[in-house]
Amino acid sequence: MSDPFLSIRQVRKAFGPTVVVQEFNLDVKQGEFVSFLGPSGCGKTTMLRIVAGFEEPSAGTVNIGGKDVTALKPNQRNIGMVFQAYALFPNMTVAGNIGFGLKVAGKPATEIRSRVGEMLDLIKLQDFGNRYPYQLSGGQQQRVALARAMAPRPQVLLLDEPLSALDAKVRVSLREEIRAIQKELGITTVFVTHDQEEALSMSDRIVVMYNGCAEQVGTPFEIYNRPATRFVAGFVGTLNVIEGTITDPTAGTVSIAGGAVSVGNRVAGRKAGEAVSLALRPEAIALGRREGRDGLVKGTIREVSFLGSVIRVRVAVGEALLSLDTFNNPASPPPVAGETAEISFSSSDMLILDR
C-alpha cells in the first residue's frame, strides 16, 4: 500500500470508565472508500467523530494528508461531513445551503455561484437551486447535504449513516449515486453504516467493528468469504452453523448429522472427539446431489419462502436448521415442507468457527 492519506494510529476513546474505542488502527489511501460496519454501540460513529474532530481521543493520533490533525478543531481539518439527519438550513434555498461553507470561508460571490452550479449538476438537481428544503423529497435533501459537504473541496468526506432515514428503494438508488460521485471526484471517503448490504456494495474496504475494536479489515469479498472471527462470520451475511465432531484430525474428517465431511488441514492439531462449529452460506448449499460436491447430508424441509427470483428453503439437519437459496424456475415447482431431502455442498466452502 502506498503512503496512507488518512492514518489512524492506536486510537482509544473512553467516557469515564467506559471504553468505546480501543487500539484502533487504520490506513486509508487517497480516493479509497472505506466503510465502518457494525451493530449499534460498537464504536463506529465515535471513531468517525474522532476523525472529524468532534471527539478528542483519549489516546492515539489522526493524520490527514501527512499532517497530524489530532488536536485540530473540525473547521481546521478540511473535512466534509454528511449526517444521518440532513441538517439543512430551512430558511436557505438549495443553492444557499450548498454554498454556505464557501461563504463562511470568505470566497468571492462569483466563485460560490460557479461551484454551486457544479454541485447542482453533479447531484442532478440543476433546476432546484431556488427551492427550499421543505419542497424536496428525503432523497433530494440528502443529495443537497452531500453537495454542501463536497462544495469546499474537502480532503476527506465523512458519511454518518446518511441513508438510514430513507425508504428502501430510494436508499438503493442514492447509494449508487453516492458511490458514482465519490469515484468521479476521487475523494477519500469514510462511511458509517450498520447495513451490511450497503457496506458490501459500496466499499473498497470494510472495517467490521465490535466492542470498540476492528474485528477485521478487508475487501467486501474477503469479509464475506473469509471472515476472520466468529462475529464477522455471523454478522456479515446469512450464516448456517452446524455442530460437528472431529473424527480424524490428521485426515481432516468431521462427523456432522450422521454424515462425514473432509475439511483438510483446517482441524490439524486438534483432538479426535473434539467438538467443532462449521458454517456455510445459503448460496453454498444445494438441494439434491450435485457433481463436484463432496458433502452430502439428509434432512427434512421445514419451511419454503418464495422471494421472487429466489426461493429460500429451510432444512432441518439433525438439530440444525439450515437455510439455502435456489433460483425460481417457473417450469419446476418449489419443494414442499415436510419432504425428506438431500442437500449437498463443497467442504471447501465450509468455514471453521472459533468456539
Long-range contacts (C-beta under 8 A, 24 or more apart in sequence): 1-27, 1-29, 2-29, 3-29, 3-66, 4-28, 4-29, 4-63, 5-29, 5-30, 5-31, 5-32, 5-64, 5-65, 5-155, 5-156, 5-188, 6-51, 6-62, 6-63, 6-64, 6-156, 6-188, 6-190, 7-61, 7-62, 7-63, 8-47, 8-50, 8-51, 8-60, 8-61, 8-62, 8-63, 9-60, 9-61, 9-62, 9-63, 10-59, 10-60, 10-61, 11-47, 11-50, 11-57, 11-59, 11-60, 11-61, 11-62, 12-57, 12-58, 12-59, 12-60, 13-43, 13-46, 13-47, 13-50, 13-55, 13-57, 13-58, 13-212, 14-58, 19-212, 20-46, 20-212, 21-46, 21-47, 21-50, 21-57, 21-212, 22-212, 22-213, 23-213, 24-60, 24-212, 24-213, 24-214, 25-214, 26-207, 26-214, 26-217, 28-188, 28-190, 29-188, 30-186, 30-188, 31-186, 31-187, 31-188, 32-188, 32-189, 32-204, 32-205, 33-179, 33-182, 33-183, 33-189, 33-191, 33-202, 33-203, 33-204, 33-205, 34-189, 34-190, 34-191, 34-203, 34-204, 34-205, 34-206, 34-207, 35-190, 35-191, 35-192, 35-193, 35-198, 35-199, 35-202, 35-203, 35-205, 35-206, 35-207, 36-190, 36-191, 36-192, 36-193, 36-207, 36-209, 37-193, 37-194, 37-196, 37-199, 37-206, 37-207, 37-208, 37-209, 37-235, 37-236, 38-194, 38-208, 38-209, 38-210, 38-215, 38-235, 39-194, 39-210, 39-235, 40-194, 42-209, 42-210, 42-211, 42-212, 43-209, 43-211, 43-212, 43-213, 44-192, 44-194, 44-207, 44-209, 45-160, 45-161, 45-192, 47-209, 48-158, 48-160, 48-190, 48-192, 51-79, 51-156, 51-158, 51-190, 52-77, 52-79, 52-81, 52-158, 53-77, 53-79, 64-155, 64-156, 65-155, 77-155, 77-156, 78-152, 78-154, 78-155, 78-156, 79-154, 79-155, 79-156, 79-157, 79-158, 80-149, 80-150, 80-152, 80-154, 80-156, 80-157, 80-158, 81-149, 81-157, 81-158, 81-159, 81-160, 82-142, 82-145, 82-146, 82-149, 82-157, 82-158, 82-159, 82-160, 82-162, 83-145, 83-160, 83-162, 84-160, 84-161, 84-162, 84-164, 84-165, 85-165, 86-133, 86-138, 86-141, 86-142, 86-144, 86-145, 87-145, 88-133, 88-141, 88-144, 88-145, 88-148, 89-133, 90-132, 90-133, 90-134, 91-132, 92-132, 92-133, 93-129, 93-130, 93-131, 93-132, 94-120, 94-125, 94-128, 94-129, 94-130, 94-131, 94-132, 94-133, 94-136, 94-144, 95-120, 95-129, 95-130, 97-133, 97-144, 97-145, 97-148, 98-144, 98-147, 98-148, 98-151, 99-151, 100-148, 101-148, 101-149, 101-151, 101-152, 102-151, 102-152, 105-152, 115-151, 116-151, 119-147, 119-148, 119-150, 119-151, 120-147, 122-147, 122-150, 122-181, 122-184, 123-147, 123-177, 123-181, 124-177, 137-170, 138-165, 138-166, 138-167, 138-170, 139-166, 139-170, 139-173, 139-174, 142-166, 142-174, 143-174, 143-177, 146-178, 146-181, 150-181, 150-185, 150-187, 154-187, 155-188, 156-187, 156-188, 156-189, 156-190, 157-182, 157-187, 157-188, 157-189, 157-190, 158-189, 158-190, 158-192, 159-189, 159-190, 159-191, 159-192, 160-192, 161-192, 161-193, 161-194, 163-193, 163-195, 163-198, 164-193, 164-194, 164-195, 171-198, 175-201, 175-202, 178-202, 196-235, 196-236, 196-237, 200-224, 200-236, 208-232, 208-235, 208-236, 210-235, 224-281, 227-351, 229-354, 230-277, 230-353, 230-354, 233-279, 233-351, 233-353, 237-281, 238-281, 238-282, 238-323, 239-279, 239-280, 239-281, 239-351, 240-279, 240-280, 240-281, 240-282, 240-285, 240-320, 240-322, 240-323, 240-324, 241-277, 241-278, 241-279, 241-320, 241-353, 242-277, 242-278, 242-279, 242-280, 242-317, 242-318, 242-320, 242-322, 243-275, 243-276, 243-277, 243-278, 243-319, 243-320, 244-275, 244-276, 244-277, 244-278, 245-273, 245-274, 245-275, 245-276, 246-270, 246-271, 246-272, 246-273, 246-274, 246-275, 246-276, 247-272, 248-272, 249-274, 254-278, 256-297, 256-317, 256-318, 257-297, 257-298, 257-299, 257-317, 257-318, 257-320, 258-297, 258-298, 258-318, 259-295, 259-296, 259-297, 259-298, 261-294, 261-295, 261-347, 261-350, 262-294, 262-347, 263-347, 263-350, 263-352, 264-347, 264-348, 266-352, 267-352, 275-355, 276-352, 276-355, 277-352, 277-353, 277-355, 278-350, 278-351, 278-352, 278-353, 279-350, 279-351, 279-352, 279-353, 280-322, 280-345, 280-349, 280-350, 280-351, 281-349, 282-312, 282-323, 282-324, 282-325, 283-324, 283-325, 284-345, 284-346, 284-349, 285-322, 285-324, 285-343, 285-344, 285-345, 286-324, 286-326, 286-343, 286-344, 286-345, 287-313, 287-324, 287-326, 287-335, 287-341, 287-342, 287-343, 288-341, 288-342, 288-343, 288-344, 289-342, 289-344, 290-344, 292-346, 293-344, 293-345, 293-346, 294-346, 294-347, 295-344, 295-345, 295-346, 295-347, 295-350, 296-342, 296-343, 296-344, 297-342, 297-343, 298-340, 298-341, 298-342, 298-343, 299-340, 299-341, 299-342, 299-343, 300-338, 300-339, 300-340, 300-341, 301-335, 301-336, 301-337, 301-338, 301-339, 301-340, 301-341, 302-337, 303-337, 304-334, 304-335, 304-336, 304-337, 306-334, 315-341, 315-343, 317-343
